Amino acid sequence: MTPGIKPDMKEVRSSLEKISSLNVEIQLLRIQQGGEIDSILSPEQKDTLRKERDMFFEKLQRRHGSRNE
C-alpha cells in the first residue's frame, strides 16, 4: 500500500469476494476430480497412489515443517 493513499474498500471487498468464490470452485473441482479418479483406478492403483502421496507429503513436511509445529 502506498502511504497517504487509501484504497477503495468496496473495490477491495469485491476483489476478495471474487477470489474467494474462485477458491471455492477450485476446491469443489478437486473433490469431484478425486471421486472420478477413485472410480477409475483399481485397488492396487489406489494403493500405489496413496503411498506416493504419503511420500510426497512426508518430504514436503521435512522441507517446510509441519503445520502443527
TORTORGU-681574 format. One record per atom (N, C-alpha, C, O): x, y, z. Coordinates in Angstrom, 1 decimal. Example, Ala and Ser with C-alpha at 12.3 -4.5 7.8 and 13.67 -1.06 7.14 Angstrom:
<kollo><u>13.2</u><v>-5.7</v><w>7.8</w></kollo>
<kollo><u>12.3</u><v>-4.5</v><w>7.8</w></kollo>
<kollo><u>13.2</u><v>-3.3</v><w>7.8</w></kollo>
<kollo><u>14.2</u><v>-3.3</v><w>8.5</w></kollo>
<kollo><u>12.8</u><v>-2.2</v><w>7.1</w></kollo>
<kollo><u>13.7</u><v>-1.1</v><w>7.1</w></kollo>
<kollo><u>12.9</u><v>0.0</v><w>7.9</w></kollo>
<kollo><u>13.4</u><v>1.1</v><w>8.0</w></kollo>
END
This chain:
<kollo><u>0.8</u><v>-1.2</v><w>0.0</w></kollo>
<kollo><u>0.0</u><v>0.0</v><w>0.0</w></kollo>
<kollo><u>0.9</u><v>1.2</v><w>0.0</w></kollo>
<kollo><u>1.9</u><v>1.3</v><w>0.7</w></kollo>
<kollo><u>0.5</u><v>2.2</v><w>-0.8</w></kollo>
<kollo><u>1.2</u><v>3.5</v><w>-0.9</w></kollo>
<kollo><u>0.8</u><v>4.4</v><w>0.3</w></kollo>
<kollo><u>-0.4</u><v>4.6</v><w>0.5</w></kollo>
<kollo><u>1.8</u><v>4.9</v><w>1.0</w></kollo>
<kollo><u>1.5</u><v>5.9</v><w>2.1</w></kollo>
<kollo><u>0.6</u><v>7.0</v><w>1.6</w></kollo>
<kollo><u>0.9</u><v>7.6</v><w>0.6</w></kollo>
<kollo><u>-0.4</u><v>7.4</v><w>2.4</w></kollo>
<kollo><u>-1.2</u><v>8.5</v><w>2.1</w></kollo>
<kollo><u>-2.3</u><v>8.2</v><w>1.1</w></kollo>
<kollo><u>-3.2</u><v>9.1</v><w>0.9</w></kollo>
<kollo><u>-2.3</u><v>7.1</v><w>0.5</w></kollo>
<kollo><u>-3.4</u><v>6.7</v><w>-0.5</w></kollo>
<kollo><u>-4.3</u><v>5.6</v><w>0.1</w></kollo>
<kollo><u>-3.8</u><v>4.6</v><w>0.5</w></kollo>
<kollo><u>-5.5</u><v>5.9</v><w>0.2</w></kollo>
<kollo><u>-6.5</u><v>5.0</v><w>0.8</w></kollo>
<kollo><u>-7.1</u><v>4.2</v><w>-0.3</w></kollo>
<kollo><u>-7.6</u><v>4.7</v><w>-1.3</w></kollo>
<kollo><u>-7.1</u><v>2.8</v><w>-0.1</w></kollo>
<kollo><u>-7.8</u><v>2.0</v><w>-1.2</w></kollo>
<kollo><u>-9.3</u><v>2.1</v><w>-1.1</w></kollo>
<kollo><u>-9.9</u><v>2.4</v><w>-0.1</w></kollo>
<kollo><u>-9.9</u><v>1.9</v><w>-2.2</w></kollo>
<kollo><u>-11.4</u><v>1.9</v><w>-2.3</w></kollo>
<kollo><u>-11.8</u><v>0.6</v><w>-1.7</w></kollo>
<kollo><u>-11.7</u><v>-0.5</v><w>-2.4</w></kollo>
<kollo><u>-12.3</u><v>0.6</v><w>-0.5</w></kollo>
<kollo><u>-12.6</u><v>-0.6</v><w>0.3</w></kollo>
<kollo><u>-13.7</u><v>-1.5</v><w>-0.4</w></kollo>
<kollo><u>-13.8</u><v>-2.7</v><w>-0.3</w></kollo>
<kollo><u>-14.6</u><v>-0.8</v><w>-1.1</w></kollo>
<kollo><u>-15.7</u><v>-1.5</v><w>-1.9</w></kollo>
<kollo><u>-15.0</u><v>-2.4</v><w>-3.0</w></kollo>
<kollo><u>-15.4</u><v>-3.5</v><w>-3.2</w></kollo>
<kollo><u>-14.1</u><v>-1.7</v><w>-3.6</w></kollo>
<kollo><u>-13.3</u><v>-2.5</v><w>-4.7</w></kollo>
<kollo><u>-12.5</u><v>-3.6</v><w>-4.1</w></kollo>
<kollo><u>-12.5</u><v>-4.7</v><w>-4.7</w></kollo>
<kollo><u>-11.9</u><v>-3.4</v><w>-3.0</w></kollo>
<kollo><u>-11.1</u><v>-4.4</v><w>-2.3</w></kollo>
<kollo><u>-12.0</u><v>-5.6</v><w>-1.9</w></kollo>
<kollo><u>-11.7</u><v>-6.7</v><w>-2.2</w></kollo>
<kollo><u>-13.1</u><v>-5.3</v><w>-1.3</w></kollo>
<kollo><u>-14.1</u><v>-6.3</v><w>-0.9</w></kollo>
<kollo><u>-14.6</u><v>-7.1</v><w>-2.1</w></kollo>
<kollo><u>-14.6</u><v>-8.3</v><w>-2.1</w></kollo>
<kollo><u>-14.9</u><v>-6.4</v><w>-3.2</w></kollo>
<kollo><u>-15.4</u><v>-7.1</v><w>-4.4</w></kollo>
<kollo><u>-14.3</u><v>-8.0</v><w>-5.0</w></kollo>
<kollo><u>-14.6</u><v>-9.2</v><w>-5.3</w></kollo>
<kollo><u>-13.1</u><v>-7.5</v><w>-5.0</w></kollo>
<kollo><u>-12.0</u><v>-8.4</v><w>-5.5</w></kollo>
<kollo><u>-11.8</u><v>-9.6</v><w>-4.6</w></kollo>
<kollo><u>-11.6</u><v>-10.7</v><w>-5.1</w></kollo>
<kollo><u>-11.8</u><v>-9.4</v><w>-3.3</w></kollo>
<kollo><u>-11.6</u><v>-10.5</v><w>-2.4</w></kollo>
<kollo><u>-12.7</u><v>-11.5</v><w>-2.5</w></kollo>
<kollo><u>-12.5</u><v>-12.7</v><w>-2.4</w></kollo>
<kollo><u>-13.9</u><v>-11.1</v><w>-2.7</w></kollo>
<kollo><u>-15.1</u><v>-12.0</v><w>-2.8</w></kollo>
<kollo><u>-14.9</u><v>-12.8</v><w>-4.1</w></kollo>
<kollo><u>-15.3</u><v>-14.0</v><w>-4.1</w></kollo>
<kollo><u>-14.5</u><v>-12.2</v><w>-5.2</w></kollo>
<kollo><u>-14.2</u><v>-12.9</v><w>-6.4</w></kollo>
<kollo><u>-13.2</u><v>-14.0</v><w>-6.2</w></kollo>
<kollo><u>-13.4</u><v>-15.1</v><w>-6.7</w></kollo>
<kollo><u>-12.1</u><v>-13.6</v><w>-5.6</w></kollo>
<kollo><u>-11.0</u><v>-14.6</v><w>-5.3</w></kollo>
<kollo><u>-11.6</u><v>-15.8</v><w>-4.4</w></kollo>
<kollo><u>-11.3</u><v>-16.9</v><w>-4.7</w></kollo>
<kollo><u>-12.3</u><v>-15.4</v><w>-3.4</w></kollo>
<kollo><u>-12.9</u><v>-16.4</v><w>-2.5</w></kollo>
<kollo><u>-13.8</u><v>-17.4</v><w>-3.3</w></kollo>
<kollo><u>-13.8</u><v>-18.6</v><w>-3.1</w></kollo>
<kollo><u>-14.6</u><v>-16.8</v><w>-4.1</w></kollo>
<kollo><u>-15.5</u><v>-17.6</v><w>-4.9</w></kollo>
<kollo><u>-14.8</u><v>-18.6</v><w>-5.9</w></kollo>
<kollo><u>-15.2</u><v>-19.7</v><w>-6.0</w></kollo>
<kollo><u>-13.7</u><v>-18.1</v><w>-6.5</w></kollo>
<kollo><u>-12.9</u><v>-18.9</v><w>-7.3</w></kollo>
<kollo><u>-12.2</u><v>-20.0</v><w>-6.5</w></kollo>
<kollo><u>-12.1</u><v>-21.2</v><w>-7.0</w></kollo>
<kollo><u>-11.8</u><v>-19.7</v><w>-5.3</w></kollo>
<kollo><u>-11.1</u><v>-20.8</v><w>-4.5</w></kollo>
<kollo><u>-12.1</u><v>-21.9</v><w>-4.1</w></kollo>
<kollo><u>-11.8</u><v>-23.0</v><w>-4.1</w></kollo>
<kollo><u>-13.4</u><v>-21.5</v><w>-3.9</w></kollo>
<kollo><u>-14.4</u><v>-22.5</v><w>-3.6</w></kollo>
<kollo><u>-14.6</u><v>-23.4</v><w>-4.8</w></kollo>
<kollo><u>-14.7</u><v>-24.6</v><w>-4.6</w></kollo>
<kollo><u>-14.7</u><v>-22.8</v><w>-6.0</w></kollo>
<kollo><u>-14.9</u><v>-23.6</v><w>-7.2</w></kollo>
<kollo><u>-13.7</u><v>-24.5</v><w>-7.4</w></kollo>
<kollo><u>-13.9</u><v>-25.7</v><w>-7.8</w></kollo>
<kollo><u>-12.5</u><v>-24.1</v><w>-7.2</w></kollo>
<kollo><u>-11.3</u><v>-24.9</v><w>-7.3</w></kollo>
<kollo><u>-11.4</u><v>-26.1</v><w>-6.4</w></kollo>
<kollo><u>-11.1</u><v>-27.3</v><w>-6.8</w></kollo>
<kollo><u>-11.8</u><v>-25.9</v><w>-5.1</w></kollo>
<kollo><u>-11.9</u><v>-27.0</v><w>-4.1</w></kollo>
<kollo><u>-13.0</u><v>-28.0</v><w>-4.5</w></kollo>
<kollo><u>-12.8</u><v>-29.2</v><w>-4.4</w></kollo>
<kollo><u>-14.1</u><v>-27.5</v><w>-5.0</w></kollo>
<kollo><u>-15.2</u><v>-28.4</v><w>-5.5</w></kollo>
<kollo><u>-14.7</u><v>-29.2</v><w>-6.6</w></kollo>
<kollo><u>-15.0</u><v>-30.4</v><w>-6.7</w></kollo>
<kollo><u>-14.0</u><v>-28.6</v><w>-7.6</w></kollo>
<kollo><u>-13.5</u><v>-29.4</v><w>-8.7</w></kollo>
<kollo><u>-12.5</u><v>-30.4</v><w>-8.3</w></kollo>
<kollo><u>-12.4</u><v>-31.5</v><w>-8.8</w></kollo>
<kollo><u>-11.6</u><v>-30.1</v><w>-7.3</w></kollo>
<kollo><u>-10.7</u><v>-31.1</v><w>-6.8</w></kollo>
<kollo><u>-11.4</u><v>-32.3</v><w>-6.1</w></kollo>
<kollo><u>-11.0</u><v>-33.4</v><w>-6.3</w></kollo>
<kollo><u>-12.4</u><v>-32.0</v><w>-5.4</w></kollo>
<kollo><u>-13.2</u><v>-33.1</v><w>-4.8</w></kollo>
<kollo><u>-13.9</u><v>-33.9</v><w>-5.9</w></kollo>
<kollo><u>-13.8</u><v>-35.2</v><w>-5.8</w></kollo>
<kollo><u>-14.5</u><v>-33.3</v><w>-6.9</w></kollo>
<kollo><u>-15.1</u><v>-34.0</v><w>-8.0</w></kollo>
<kollo><u>-14.1</u><v>-34.9</v><w>-8.7</w></kollo>
<kollo><u>-14.3</u><v>-36.0</v><w>-9.0</w></kollo>
<kollo><u>-12.9</u><v>-34.3</v><w>-9.0</w></kollo>
<kollo><u>-11.8</u><v>-35.0</v><w>-9.7</w></kollo>
<kollo><u>-11.4</u><v>-36.2</v><w>-8.9</w></kollo>
<kollo><u>-11.2</u><v>-37.3</v><w>-9.4</w></kollo>
<kollo><u>-11.3</u><v>-36.1</v><w>-7.6</w></kollo>
<kollo><u>-10.9</u><v>-37.2</v><w>-6.7</w></kollo>
<kollo><u>-11.9</u><v>-38.3</v><w>-6.8</w></kollo>
<kollo><u>-11.5</u><v>-39.5</v><w>-6.9</w></kollo>
<kollo><u>-13.1</u><v>-38.0</v><w>-6.8</w></kollo>
<kollo><u>-14.2</u><v>-39.1</v><w>-7.0</w></kollo>
<kollo><u>-14.1</u><v>-39.8</v><w>-8.3</w></kollo>
<kollo><u>-14.3</u><v>-41.0</v><w>-8.4</w></kollo>
<kollo><u>-13.8</u><v>-39.0</v><w>-9.4</w></kollo>
<kollo><u>-13.7</u><v>-39.6</v><w>-10.7</w></kollo>
<kollo><u>-12.5</u><v>-40.5</v><w>-10.8</w></kollo>
<kollo><u>-12.5</u><v>-41.6</v><w>-11.4</w></kollo>
<kollo><u>-11.4</u><v>-40.0</v><w>-10.2</w></kollo>
<kollo><u>-10.2</u><v>-40.8</v><w>-10.2</w></kollo>
<kollo><u>-10.4</u><v>-42.1</v><w>-9.5</w></kollo>
<kollo><u>-10.0</u><v>-43.2</v><w>-9.9</w></kollo>
<kollo><u>-11.0</u><v>-42.0</v><w>-8.3</w></kollo>
<kollo><u>-11.3</u><v>-43.2</v><w>-7.5</w></kollo>
<kollo><u>-12.2</u><v>-44.2</v><w>-8.2</w></kollo>
<kollo><u>-12.0</u><v>-45.4</v><w>-8.0</w></kollo>
<kollo><u>-13.1</u><v>-43.7</v><w>-9.0</w></kollo>
<kollo><u>-14.0</u><v>-44.7</v><w>-9.7</w></kollo>
<kollo><u>-13.3</u><v>-45.4</v><w>-10.9</w></kollo>
<kollo><u>-13.8</u><v>-46.4</v><w>-11.4</w></kollo>
<kollo><u>-12.1</u><v>-44.9</v><w>-11.3</w></kollo>
<kollo><u>-11.4</u><v>-45.4</v><w>-12.4</w></kollo>
<kollo><u>-10.3</u><v>-46.4</v><w>-12.0</w></kollo>
<kollo><u>-10.1</u><v>-47.4</v><w>-12.6</w></kollo>
<kollo><u>-9.6</u><v>-46.1</v><w>-10.9</w></kollo>
<kollo><u>-8.4</u><v>-46.9</v><w>-10.5</w></kollo>
<kollo><u>-8.8</u><v>-48.2</v><w>-9.9</w></kollo>
<kollo><u>-9.8</u><v>-48.3</v><w>-9.2</w></kollo>
<kollo><u>-7.9</u><v>-49.2</v><w>-10.1</w></kollo>
<kollo><u>-8.1</u><v>-50.5</v><w>-9.5</w></kollo>
<kollo><u>-7.6</u><v>-50.3</v><w>-8.0</w></kollo>
<kollo><u>-7.0</u><v>-49.3</v><w>-7.7</w></kollo>
<kollo><u>-8.0</u><v>-51.3</v><w>-7.1</w></kollo>
<kollo><u>-7.5</u><v>-51.2</v><w>-5.7</w></kollo>
<kollo><u>-6.0</u><v>-51.1</v><w>-5.7</w></kollo>
<kollo><u>-5.4</u><v>-50.4</v><w>-4.8</w></kollo>
<kollo><u>-5.3</u><v>-51.8</v><w>-6.5</w></kollo>
<kollo><u>-3.8</u><v>-51.8</v><w>-6.5</w></kollo>
<kollo><u>-3.3</u><v>-50.4</v><w>-6.9</w></kollo>
<kollo><u>-2.4</u><v>-49.9</v><w>-6.3</w></kollo>
<kollo><u>-3.9</u><v>-49.8</v><w>-7.9</w></kollo>
<kollo><u>-3.5</u><v>-48.5</v><w>-8.3</w></kollo>
<kollo><u>-3.8</u><v>-47.4</v><w>-7.2</w></kollo>
<kollo><u>-3.0</u><v>-46.5</v><w>-7.0</w></kollo>
<kollo><u>-4.9</u><v>-47.6</v><w>-6.6</w></kollo>
<kollo><u>-5.3</u><v>-46.7</v><w>-5.5</w></kollo>
<kollo><u>-4.3</u><v>-46.8</v><w>-4.3</w></kollo>
<kollo><u>-3.9</u><v>-45.8</v><w>-3.8</w></kollo>
<kollo><u>-3.8</u><v>-48.0</v><w>-4.0</w></kollo>
<kollo><u>-2.8</u><v>-48.2</v><w>-3.0</w></kollo>
<kollo><u>-1.5</u><v>-47.5</v><w>-3.4</w></kollo>
<kollo><u>-0.9</u><v>-46.9</v><w>-2.6</w></kollo>
<kollo><u>-1.1</u><v>-47.7</v><w>-4.7</w></kollo>
<kollo><u>0.1</u><v>-47.1</v><w>-5.2</w></kollo>
<kollo><u>0.0</u><v>-45.6</v><w>-5.1</w></kollo>
<kollo><u>1.0</u><v>-44.9</v><w>-4.6</w></kollo>
<kollo><u>-1.1</u><v>-45.0</v><w>-5.5</w></kollo>
<kollo><u>-1.3</u><v>-43.6</v><w>-5.5</w></kollo>
<kollo><u>-1.2</u><v>-43.1</v><w>-4.0</w></kollo>
<kollo><u>-0.6</u><v>-42.0</v><w>-3.7</w></kollo>
<kollo><u>-1.9</u><v>-43.8</v><w>-3.1</w></kollo>
<kollo><u>-1.9</u><v>-43.4</v><w>-1.7</w></kollo>
<kollo><u>-0.5</u><v>-43.4</v><w>-1.1</w></kollo>
<kollo><u>-0.1</u><v>-42.4</v><w>-0.4</w></kollo>
<kollo><u>0.3</u><v>-44.4</v><w>-1.5</w></kollo>
<kollo><u>1.7</u><v>-44.4</v><w>-1.0</w></kollo>
<kollo><u>2.5</u><v>-43.3</v><w>-1.5</w></kollo>
<kollo><u>3.3</u><v>-42.7</v><w>-0.8</w></kollo>
<kollo><u>2.4</u><v>-43.0</v><w>-2.8</w></kollo>
<kollo><u>3.1</u><v>-41.9</v><w>-3.4</w></kollo>
<kollo><u>2.7</u><v>-40.6</v><w>-2.8</w></kollo>
<kollo><u>3.6</u><v>-39.7</v><w>-2.6</w></kollo>
<kollo><u>1.5</u><v>-40.4</v><w>-2.6</w></kollo>
<kollo><u>1.0</u><v>-39.1</v><w>-1.9</w></kollo>
<kollo><u>1.6</u><v>-39.0</v><w>-0.5</w></kollo>
<kollo><u>2.0</u><v>-37.9</v><w>-0.1</w></kollo>
<kollo><u>1.6</u><v>-40.1</v><w>0.2</w></kollo>
<kollo><u>2.1</u><v>-40.1</v><w>1.6</w></kollo>
<kollo><u>3.6</u><v>-39.7</v><w>1.5</w></kollo>
<kollo><u>4.1</u><v>-38.9</v><w>2.3</w></kollo>
<kollo><u>4.4</u><v>-40.3</v><w>0.6</w></kollo>
<kollo><u>5.8</u><v>-40.0</v><w>0.5</w></kollo>
<kollo><u>6.0</u><v>-38.5</v><w>0.1</w></kollo>
<kollo><u>6.9</u><v>-37.8</v><w>0.7</w></kollo>
<kollo><u>5.1</u><v>-38.0</v><w>-0.8</w></kollo>
<kollo><u>5.2</u><v>-36.6</v><w>-1.2</w></kollo>
<kollo><u>5.0</u><v>-35.7</v><w>0.0</w></kollo>
<kollo><u>5.8</u><v>-34.7</v><w>0.2</w></kollo>
<kollo><u>4.0</u><v>-35.9</v><w>0.8</w></kollo>
<kollo><u>3.6</u><v>-35.0</v><w>1.9</w></kollo>
<kollo><u>4.7</u><v>-35.2</v><w>3.0</w></kollo>
<kollo><u>4.9</u><v>-34.2</v><w>3.7</w></kollo>
<kollo><u>5.2</u><v>-36.4</v><w>3.2</w></kollo>
<kollo><u>6.3</u><v>-36.5</v><w>4.2</w></kollo>
<kollo><u>7.5</u><v>-35.7</v><w>3.8</w></kollo>
<kollo><u>8.1</u><v>-35.0</v><w>4.6</w></kollo>
<kollo><u>7.9</u><v>-35.8</v><w>2.5</w></kollo>
<kollo><u>9.0</u><v>-35.0</v><w>2.0</w></kollo>
<kollo><u>8.7</u><v>-33.5</v><w>2.2</w></kollo>
<kollo><u>9.6</u><v>-32.7</v><w>2.5</w></kollo>
<kollo><u>7.5</u><v>-33.1</v><w>1.9</w></kollo>
<kollo><u>7.1</u><v>-31.7</v><w>2.0</w></kollo>
<kollo><u>7.2</u><v>-31.2</v><w>3.4</w></kollo>
<kollo><u>7.7</u><v>-30.1</v><w>3.7</w></kollo>
<kollo><u>6.8</u><v>-32.0</v><w>4.4</w></kollo>
<kollo><u>6.9</u><v>-31.7</v><w>5.8</w></kollo>
<kollo><u>8.3</u><v>-31.6</v><w>6.2</w></kollo>
<kollo><u>8.6</u><v>-30.7</v><w>7.0</w></kollo>
<kollo><u>9.2</u><v>-32.5</v><w>5.8</w></kollo>
<kollo><u>10.6</u><v>-32.4</v><w>6.2</w></kollo>
<kollo><u>11.2</u><v>-31.1</v><w>5.7</w></kollo>
<kollo><u>12.0</u><v>-30.5</v><w>6.4</w></kollo>
<kollo><u>10.8</u><v>-30.7</v><w>4.5</w></kollo>
<kollo><u>11.4</u><v>-29.4</v><w>3.9</w></kollo>
<kollo><u>10.8</u><v>-28.2</v><w>4.6</w></kollo>
<kollo><u>11.6</u><v>-27.3</v><w>4.8</w></kollo>
<kollo><u>9.5</u><v>-28.1</v><w>4.8</w></kollo>
<kollo><u>8.9</u><v>-26.9</v><w>5.3</w></kollo>
<kollo><u>8.3</u><v>-27.0</v><w>6.7</w></kollo>
<kollo><u>7.8</u><v>-26.0</v><w>7.2</w></kollo>
<kollo><u>8.4</u><v>-28.1</v><w>7.3</w></kollo>
<kollo><u>7.9</u><v>-28.3</v><w>8.7</w></kollo>
<kollo><u>6.4</u><v>-28.5</v><w>8.7</w></kollo>
<kollo><u>5.7</u><v>-28.2</v><w>7.7</w></kollo>
<kollo><u>5.9</u><v>-29.1</v><w>9.7</w></kollo>
<kollo><u>4.5</u><v>-29.4</v><w>9.9</w></kollo>
<kollo><u>3.7</u><v>-28.2</v><w>10.3</w></kollo>
<kollo><u>4.3</u><v>-27.3</v><w>10.9</w></kollo>
<kollo><u>2.5</u><v>-28.1</v><w>9.9</w></kollo>
<kollo><u>1.6</u><v>-27.0</v><w>10.3</w></kollo>
<kollo><u>1.3</u><v>-27.1</v><w>11.8</w></kollo>
<kollo><u>0.9</u><v>-26.1</v><w>12.4</w></kollo>
<kollo><u>1.4</u><v>-28.3</v><w>12.3</w></kollo>
<kollo><u>1.1</u><v>-28.5</v><w>13.8</w></kollo>
<kollo><u>2.2</u><v>-28.1</v><w>14.7</w></kollo>
<kollo><u>2.1</u><v>-28.1</v><w>15.9</w></kollo>
<kollo><u>3.4</u><v>-27.7</v><w>14.1</w></kollo>
<kollo><u>4.5</u><v>-27.3</v><w>15.0</w></kollo>
<kollo><u>4.4</u><v>-25.9</v><w>15.4</w></kollo>
<kollo><u>5.3</u><v>-25.4</v><w>16.1</w></kollo>
END
